[in-house]
Amino acid sequence: MQTPLLLLGASIIFWGWHINLLIISMLLGIALEAVKISKFSIEINDVVFDRVSDITTILNIAFLLFIFFTNTFEETWIITYIKWLPLLFFPIIFFQILSDRRKIPFSSLFYTQRKKRSKDYQESEIDFSFYYVAICLLSASASNVESIAFYSGAAILILYGLFPSRSDRFHITHWLGLVVLIVSAGYLGHIILSKTQLKLETVVEEIFLELFGDEPDPFFRQTKIGSIGEMKLSGKIVYRVKSDKPMLLRRAVFDQYNNRAWYASVKGWNNISADKSNLYLIKKTETVGNKISIYGNNKHDELLLIHPNGSIAYKGLTVDRLDKNLLGTIKVIKKPGYLYYNVEYKEKETTPPSKETKDTLLRKTEKNIFPEFIGKYRLNDLSPQEVILKLKHIFANEYQYTLDYRVIDSKAHPLADFLYNNKAGHCEYYATVTVLILRSLGIPARYVSGYSLSEYDSAKNLYLVRERHAHAWATVWVNGQWIDVDTTPAIWHHY
């Protein structure tokens, strides 16, 4: 059974619409359907199909190697590969439609099967059309567009493809009624599973942190975006810091936002060795910086060190190893127990953005969120410094802080729901939208998690860092230096 007229073209256009390749997909879809409608065909033998299959295999391998080693695209390599499958397999479906056989030899797809060919070999042929429709739907789903439009479109294409093979024993109204029931149940099940998954992710994360500690994974940070419920933070003291002023102490830095989470796109670590005086020099400088002392305990063999922006050296550490990544996150390996170290830092961090980091990356799903906000406040007319001041003013005066986030519009993107509907959230919302708004304006920015140094113990001349002081903010590249930008309403310190 061949695919119904226009199904192939509609499927590939549906794919192109979802991954932002609409014009290219329309050209490919029109080309396929034009050949089918015109009934034009040429004689294509097995050898030609073999070569087409070989070229398709080479294209797939070359593309896989390219995306795996170059990290060019914004998603993980496997998601990128799935997105481009219709284009990679287009040669096979095009030559099938073009051939007078309207099918392809099964042996052409597998090199091992070709060796079995002989004069007495009974060649089996397959229709690749339905497989190609499935590939288009799978690739479109990789865009992760959670909308009724995607589900409805996919359902219509599948039902249109199945319609010719429906049973004649049932009237068409019965068949359509059953279809509506199945599609509705499927969509309802999708919503229930999505909400259940989100709840389970939160519960599992809390259990994991309770069992294995509260250090963030330097490659992953669940930002809680879109979750419902109150963030539970205790008054337990985790650090004591000797400093001459309050400040933000960073623990992990991230540069890639995807599906409600922040990641570090750089996976490698650079080992920093101590000198004879047990000084770990992060950055060579001729000037002496400011100093702070940090006291705490580590429960596990690995931990991320908290430190100020612009850290240049660590002293007093008793560790087996100290590593640093391109984003400035510091990881150490040491036996569990007492932790003490001094940090020397400068007021400026002047290491420029690396070509390996994604400091201006903005995914398609987030690009459409911010133009309305930017236009409303005319941020395009401002300098980077003015934009930062404007964002602080907007969020301080027009937004509120809350740990008990409530979703207003479940169909909207969580960031859009926060920015336009709820206008109230915790620090991870403010930090995330600040980074992405700045990136929308072409300003390099990163997401930072750590602690706010704000509670001073005058009796001991120390700052106390409690779990409830955990915080998130942006770090922004302005005038040749990275500066910390905290746009969360200041009232958060009282929570």
C-alpha positions as CSV (number, residue, x, y, z in Angstrom):
1,M,0.0,0.0,0.0
2,Q,1.4,3.4,-1.0
3,T,1.0,6.6,1.0
4,P,-2.1,8.7,0.2
5,L,-1.6,11.7,-2.1
6,L,0.1,14.7,-0.4
7,L,0.9,12.8,2.8
8,L,4.7,12.8,2.1
9,G,4.7,16.5,1.2
10,A,2.6,17.4,4.2
11,S,4.8,15.4,6.6
12,I,8.1,17.0,5.4
13,I,6.5,20.5,5.5
14,F,5.2,19.7,9.1
15,W,8.8,18.8,10.0
16,G,10.2,21.9,8.5
17,W,7.7,24.1,10.2
18,H,8.7,22.8,13.6
19,I,12.5,23.1,13.2
20,N,12.4,26.4,11.4
21,L,13.2,25.1,7.9
22,L,9.9,25.8,6.4
23,I,11.0,27.1,3.0
24,I,13.4,24.2,2.4
25,S,10.9,21.7,3.5
26,M,8.2,23.2,1.2
27,L,10.6,22.8,-1.8
28,L,11.4,19.2,-0.9
29,G,7.7,18.4,-0.3
30,I,6.6,20.0,-3.5
31,A,9.3,18.1,-5.4
32,L,8.1,14.8,-4.0
33,E,4.4,15.4,-4.6
34,A,5.1,16.9,-8.1
35,V,6.7,13.6,-9.2
36,K,3.9,11.5,-7.7
37,I,1.1,13.6,-9.3
38,S,2.8,13.8,-12.7
39,K,3.4,10.1,-12.6
40,F,6.8,10.7,-14.1
41,S,9.2,7.9,-13.6
42,I,12.5,6.5,-14.8
43,E,13.9,3.0,-14.7
44,I,16.3,2.6,-11.8
45,N,18.1,-0.7,-11.3
46,D,19.5,-2.2,-8.1
47,V,23.0,-0.8,-8.6
48,V,21.7,2.8,-8.6
49,F,19.7,2.1,-5.4
50,D,22.8,0.7,-3.9
51,R,24.8,3.9,-4.6
52,V,21.9,6.0,-3.3
53,S,21.9,4.0,-0.1
54,D,25.7,4.3,0.2
55,I,25.6,8.0,-0.2
56,T,22.8,8.3,2.5
57,T,25.0,6.2,4.9
58,I,28.0,8.4,4.3
59,L,25.9,11.6,4.8
60,N,24.6,10.2,8.1
61,I,28.0,9.2,9.4
62,A,29.6,12.5,8.3
63,F,26.9,14.6,9.9
64,L,27.1,12.5,13.1
65,L,30.8,13.1,13.4
66,F,30.4,16.8,12.6
67,I,27.9,17.5,15.3
68,F,29.5,15.3,17.9
69,F,33.0,16.9,17.6
70,T,32.2,20.5,16.7
71,N,29.4,21.2,19.1
72,T,28.0,23.7,16.5
73,F,24.3,23.3,17.3
74,E,22.5,24.5,20.4
75,E,21.0,21.1,21.4
76,T,22.8,17.8,22.4
77,W,24.2,15.9,19.4
78,I,21.6,13.2,19.4
79,I,18.7,15.7,19.4
80,T,20.4,17.6,16.5
81,Y,20.8,14.3,14.6
82,I,17.2,13.4,15.0
83,K,16.1,16.8,13.9
84,W,17.9,16.5,10.6
85,L,16.9,12.9,9.7
86,P,14.3,13.8,7.0
87,L,17.0,15.7,5.1
88,L,19.6,13.0,5.5
89,F,17.2,10.3,4.2
90,F,15.7,12.4,1.5
91,P,17.8,10.8,-1.3
92,I,16.3,7.4,-0.6
93,I,12.6,8.5,-0.6
94,F,13.2,10.8,-3.7
95,F,14.7,8.0,-5.8
96,Q,12.0,5.6,-4.7
97,I,9.3,8.1,-5.9
98,L,11.2,8.7,-9.1
99,S,11.6,5.1,-10.0
100,D,9.2,3.1,-12.1
101,R,9.0,0.5,-9.3
102,R,7.8,2.9,-6.6
103,K,9.7,0.7,-4.1
104,I,13.3,0.1,-3.2
105,P,15.2,-3.2,-3.0
106,F,15.5,-4.4,0.6
107,S,19.1,-5.5,-0.1
108,S,20.1,-2.0,-1.1
109,L,19.6,-0.8,2.4
110,F,22.0,-3.3,4.0
111,Y,25.4,-4.1,2.6
112,T,25.3,-7.6,4.1
113,Q,22.2,-8.5,2.1
114,R,23.8,-7.5,-1.2
115,K,26.3,-10.3,-0.9
116,K,23.4,-12.8,-0.9
117,R,22.3,-11.8,-4.4
118,S,22.5,-14.4,-7.1
119,K,20.6,-15.5,-10.2
120,D,18.2,-17.4,-8.0
121,Y,17.9,-14.8,-5.3
122,Q,14.4,-13.6,-4.8
123,E,14.7,-9.8,-4.2
124,S,12.1,-8.4,-1.8
125,E,11.1,-4.7,-2.1
126,I,9.8,-2.3,0.5
127,D,7.9,0.9,0.3
128,F,10.0,3.4,2.3
129,S,7.2,6.1,2.2
130,F,5.5,5.2,5.6
131,Y,8.9,4.9,7.2
132,Y,9.8,8.4,5.9
133,V,6.5,9.8,7.3
134,A,7.4,8.4,10.7
135,I,10.9,9.9,10.5
136,C,9.4,13.3,9.8
137,L,7.1,13.1,12.8
138,L,9.9,11.9,15.0
139,S,12.2,14.7,13.8
140,A,9.5,17.3,14.3
141,S,8.9,16.1,17.9
142,A,12.6,16.7,18.6
143,S,11.9,20.5,18.5
144,N,10.2,19.9,21.9
145,V,7.2,22.2,21.1
146,E,4.6,21.3,23.7
147,S,1.5,22.6,22.1
148,I,-1.9,21.5,20.9
149,A,-0.8,22.5,17.3
150,F,1.9,19.9,17.2
151,Y,-0.2,17.1,18.7
152,S,-3.2,17.9,16.4
153,G,-0.9,18.1,13.3
154,A,0.7,14.8,14.1
155,A,-2.6,13.1,14.7
156,I,-4.1,14.4,11.5
157,L,-1.1,13.2,9.4
158,I,-1.2,9.7,11.1
159,L,-5.0,9.4,10.6
160,Y,-4.9,10.5,7.0
161,G,-2.2,7.9,6.4
162,L,-4.4,5.2,8.0
163,F,-7.7,6.2,6.5
164,P,-7.4,4.2,3.3
165,S,-6.7,1.0,5.2
166,R,-9.7,1.3,7.6
167,S,-12.1,-1.7,7.9
168,D,-15.2,-1.6,5.7
169,R,-17.2,-3.4,8.3
170,F,-17.7,-0.2,10.3
171,H,-19.4,3.0,9.1
172,I,-17.2,6.0,8.7
173,T,-19.0,7.9,11.4
174,H,-18.1,5.0,13.9
175,W,-14.5,5.1,12.7
176,L,-14.3,8.9,13.1
177,G,-15.9,8.8,16.6
178,L,-13.4,6.2,17.7
179,V,-10.6,8.3,16.3
180,V,-11.7,11.4,18.2
181,L,-11.9,9.3,21.4
182,I,-8.4,7.9,21.0
183,V,-6.9,11.2,20.1
184,S,-8.5,13.0,23.0
185,A,-7.5,10.3,25.4
186,G,-3.9,10.4,24.0
187,Y,-3.7,14.1,24.5
188,L,-5.1,13.9,28.1
189,G,-2.6,11.1,28.8
190,H,0.2,13.3,27.5
191,I,-0.7,16.2,29.8
192,I,-1.0,13.8,32.8
193,L,2.3,12.2,32.1
194,S,4.0,15.6,31.6
195,K,2.8,16.8,35.0
196,T,3.7,13.5,36.7
197,Q,7.2,13.6,35.2
198,L,7.7,17.2,36.4
199,K,6.6,16.2,39.9
200,L,8.8,13.1,39.9
201,E,11.8,15.0,38.8
202,T,11.4,17.4,41.7
203,V,10.9,14.6,44.2
204,V,13.8,12.5,42.9
205,E,16.1,15.5,42.9
206,E,15.2,16.3,46.5
207,I,15.8,12.7,47.6
208,F,19.1,12.6,45.7
209,L,20.3,15.8,47.3
210,E,19.2,14.5,50.7
211,L,21.2,11.3,50.3
212,F,24.3,12.5,48.5
213,G,24.7,16.1,49.5
214,D,23.7,19.5,48.2
215,E,26.6,20.3,45.8
216,P,25.3,21.1,42.3
217,D,26.5,19.1,39.4
218,P,28.8,21.5,37.5
219,F,27.3,20.3,34.2
220,F,23.7,20.5,35.2
221,R,21.4,22.6,37.2
222,Q,17.6,22.1,37.4
223,T,16.2,25.6,37.7
224,K,12.8,24.7,38.9
225,I,11.3,26.7,36.1
226,G,7.7,25.5,35.6
227,S,7.4,23.5,38.8
228,I,4.7,24.3,41.3
229,G,5.2,24.4,45.0
230,E,7.4,26.0,47.6
231,M,11.2,25.7,47.6
232,K,12.2,24.5,51.1
233,L,15.4,26.1,52.3
234,S,16.6,25.8,55.9
235,G,18.5,28.0,58.3
236,K,21.3,25.5,58.6
237,I,24.8,27.2,58.5
238,V,26.9,25.9,55.6
239,Y,29.8,28.4,55.6
240,R,31.3,31.1,57.7
241,V,33.1,33.8,55.8
242,K,35.5,36.6,57.0
243,S,35.0,39.5,54.7
244,D,35.1,43.3,55.0
245,K,31.8,43.6,53.0
246,P,28.7,41.7,51.8
247,M,29.0,40.1,48.4
248,L,27.9,37.3,46.1
249,L,29.8,34.1,46.3
250,R,29.6,31.9,43.2
251,R,29.7,28.2,43.2
252,A,28.8,27.1,39.7
253,V,28.5,29.0,36.3
254,F,26.4,27.9,33.4
255,D,26.1,29.1,29.8
256,Q,23.4,26.9,28.1
257,Y,19.7,27.0,28.8
258,N,17.6,24.1,27.5
259,N,14.2,22.8,28.6
260,R,13.9,24.5,31.9
261,A,17.5,23.7,33.0
262,W,20.9,25.3,32.8
263,Y,24.0,23.4,31.7
264,A,27.7,24.0,31.3
265,S,28.5,23.4,27.6
266,V,32.2,23.0,28.3
267,K,32.9,19.5,29.7
268,G,36.6,19.7,30.3
269,W,38.6,20.7,33.5
270,N,42.0,22.2,33.7
271,N,44.1,21.0,36.6
272,I,45.7,23.8,38.7
273,S,48.8,22.8,40.7
274,A,49.9,24.4,44.0
275,D,53.3,26.0,44.4
276,K,55.7,25.4,47.2
277,S,53.8,27.7,49.5
278,N,50.6,25.8,48.8
279,L,49.2,28.6,46.7
280,Y,46.8,27.7,43.9
281,L,47.3,30.5,41.3
282,I,44.2,30.7,39.0
283,K,45.3,33.8,37.1
284,K,48.7,35.5,37.0
285,T,48.5,39.2,38.0
286,E,51.0,41.8,39.1
287,T,48.6,43.5,41.5
288,V,47.5,42.2,44.9
289,G,43.8,41.6,45.3
290,N,41.3,41.7,48.1
291,K,41.1,38.7,50.5
292,I,38.4,36.7,52.2
293,S,38.5,33.6,54.4
294,I,36.0,30.8,54.1
295,Y,35.3,28.1,56.8
296,G,33.1,25.1,56.3
297,N,32.8,21.3,56.1
298,N,32.6,18.9,53.2
299,K,30.6,15.7,53.3
300,H,32.0,14.2,50.1
301,D,35.2,13.7,48.3
302,E,34.4,16.2,45.6
303,L,33.0,19.7,46.0
304,L,32.7,23.0,44.3
305,L,34.4,25.9,46.1
306,I,32.5,29.1,46.7
307,H,34.4,32.2,45.7
308,P,33.9,35.8,44.6
309,N,33.9,37.0,41.0
310,G,37.4,37.8,39.9
311,S,39.2,35.2,42.1
312,I,42.9,34.9,41.3
313,A,44.4,32.6,44.0
314,Y,43.5,30.1,46.7
315,K,45.7,29.5,49.8
316,G,45.5,27.2,52.8
317,L,43.6,24.4,51.0
318,T,44.4,20.8,52.0
319,V,43.2,19.0,48.9
320,D,44.3,16.2,46.6
321,R,43.4,18.1,43.4
322,L,42.0,21.5,42.2
323,D,40.4,21.9,38.8
324,K,38.9,24.9,37.0
325,N,36.7,25.0,33.9
326,L,36.4,27.7,31.2
327,L,33.3,29.2,33.0
328,G,35.3,29.7,36.2
329,T,33.8,26.9,38.3
330,I,36.3,25.5,40.8
331,K,36.2,21.8,41.8
332,V,38.4,20.2,44.4
333,I,39.0,16.6,45.5
334,K,39.6,16.2,49.3
335,K,38.7,13.9,52.1
336,P,35.5,14.8,54.0
337,G,36.0,17.0,57.0
338,Y,36.9,20.5,57.9
339,L,37.3,23.0,55.1
340,Y,39.3,26.2,55.3
341,Y,40.8,28.5,52.6
342,N,41.7,32.0,51.7
343,V,40.7,33.6,48.4
344,E,42.4,36.5,46.8
345,Y,40.3,38.3,44.3
346,K,40.2,41.4,42.1
347,E,37.2,43.6,41.6
348,K,37.3,42.9,37.9
349,E,37.2,39.6,36.0
350,T,38.6,40.4,32.5
351,T,38.9,36.9,30.9
352,P,37.0,37.4,27.7
353,P,34.2,35.1,26.5
354,S,35.7,31.9,25.0
355,K,34.8,30.6,21.5
356,E,34.0,27.3,23.2
357,T,31.3,28.7,25.5
358,K,27.8,29.7,24.5
359,D,27.5,33.2,26.1
360,T,25.1,34.6,23.5
361,L,23.2,31.4,22.6
362,L,19.4,31.7,22.5
363,R,17.3,28.8,21.5
364,K,14.4,29.1,19.1
365,T,11.9,28.3,21.8
366,E,13.1,31.2,23.9
367,K,13.7,33.8,21.1
368,N,10.1,34.6,20.7
369,I,9.5,35.3,24.3
370,F,11.4,38.5,24.8
371,P,10.7,40.9,21.8
372,E,7.5,42.1,23.4
373,F,9.2,42.9,26.7
374,I,12.2,44.5,25.0
375,G,9.9,46.6,22.8
376,K,7.7,47.7,25.7
377,Y,10.7,49.1,27.7
378,R,12.6,50.2,24.6
379,L,15.7,48.3,25.7
380,N,17.1,48.3,22.2
381,D,17.7,52.1,22.5
382,L,19.9,51.6,25.7
383,S,23.6,50.9,26.3
384,P,24.4,47.6,28.1
385,Q,24.9,49.5,31.4
386,E,21.6,51.2,31.0
387,V,19.8,48.0,30.1
388,I,21.1,46.4,33.4
389,L,19.9,49.4,35.4
390,K,16.6,49.3,33.7
391,L,16.0,45.6,34.3
392,K,16.8,46.1,38.0
393,H,14.3,49.0,38.2
394,I,11.6,47.0,36.4
395,F,11.9,43.9,38.5
396,A,12.2,45.9,41.7
397,N,9.1,48.0,41.1
398,E,6.8,46.0,38.9
399,Y,7.5,42.4,40.0
400,Q,7.4,40.5,43.3
401,Y,9.5,37.8,45.0
402,T,7.9,34.5,46.1
403,L,9.0,31.0,46.9
404,D,5.5,29.7,46.2
405,Y,5.4,30.0,42.5
406,R,2.0,29.5,40.8
407,V,1.4,28.8,37.1
408,I,-1.1,31.2,35.6
409,D,-1.2,29.9,32.0
410,S,-0.1,26.2,31.8
411,K,0.0,26.4,27.9
412,A,2.5,29.3,27.9
413,H,6.2,28.9,28.1
414,P,7.1,29.0,31.8
415,L,9.4,32.0,31.3
416,A,6.6,33.8,29.3
417,D,4.1,33.0,32.1
418,F,6.5,34.5,34.6
419,L,7.3,37.6,32.6
420,Y,3.9,38.6,31.4
421,N,1.3,36.9,33.6
422,N,2.5,36.0,37.1
423,K,5.2,38.7,37.6
424,A,6.3,37.0,40.8
425,G,8.9,34.3,41.3
426,H,12.1,33.3,43.0
427,C,15.7,34.1,42.1
428,E,16.1,31.4,39.4
429,Y,13.3,33.0,37.3
430,Y,14.9,36.5,37.6
431,A,18.4,35.2,36.8
432,T,17.2,33.2,33.9
433,V,15.2,35.9,32.2
434,T,17.9,38.5,32.8
435,V,20.5,36.3,31.1
436,L,18.2,35.5,28.1
437,I,17.0,39.1,27.7
438,L,20.6,40.4,27.6
439,R,21.4,37.7,25.1
440,S,18.5,38.8,23.0
441,L,20.2,42.2,22.8
442,G,23.5,40.6,21.8
443,I,25.1,41.0,25.2
444,P,27.1,38.0,26.5
445,A,25.7,36.7,29.8
446,R,25.9,33.6,32.0
447,Y,23.8,32.1,34.8
448,V,25.5,31.8,38.2
449,S,24.4,29.8,41.3
450,G,25.9,30.3,44.7
451,Y,25.3,32.2,47.9
452,S,24.6,35.8,49.0
453,L,26.8,37.1,51.8
454,S,24.4,39.2,53.9
455,E,24.1,38.0,57.5
456,Y,26.8,39.5,59.7
457,D,27.7,38.1,63.1
458,S,29.2,41.1,64.9
459,A,30.2,39.0,67.9
460,K,32.5,36.7,65.8
461,N,33.3,39.3,63.1
462,L,32.1,36.8,60.5
463,Y,29.4,36.5,57.9
464,L,27.1,33.4,58.3
465,V,26.0,31.6,55.1
466,R,22.9,29.5,55.6
467,E,21.1,27.2,53.1
468,R,18.4,29.8,52.7
469,H,21.0,32.2,51.4
470,A,21.4,30.1,48.3
471,H,20.9,32.4,45.3
472,A,21.1,32.7,41.5
473,W,22.1,35.8,39.4
474,A,23.6,36.8,36.1
475,T,27.2,37.6,35.2
476,V,27.5,39.9,32.2
477,W,30.3,40.9,29.8
478,V,30.4,44.7,29.8
479,N,33.2,47.1,28.9
480,G,35.8,44.3,28.9
481,Q,34.9,42.6,32.2
482,W,32.4,40.2,33.7
483,I,30.2,41.9,36.3
484,D,27.6,40.2,38.6
485,V,24.1,41.4,38.0
486,D,21.4,40.5,40.6
487,T,17.9,41.6,39.4
488,T,16.0,39.7,42.1
489,P,13.9,42.1,44.2
490,A,15.9,42.8,47.4
491,I,13.1,41.6,49.6
492,W,14.3,38.0,49.0
493,H,16.8,38.5,51.8
494,H,14.0,38.4,54.3
495,Y,12.7,35.0,53.3
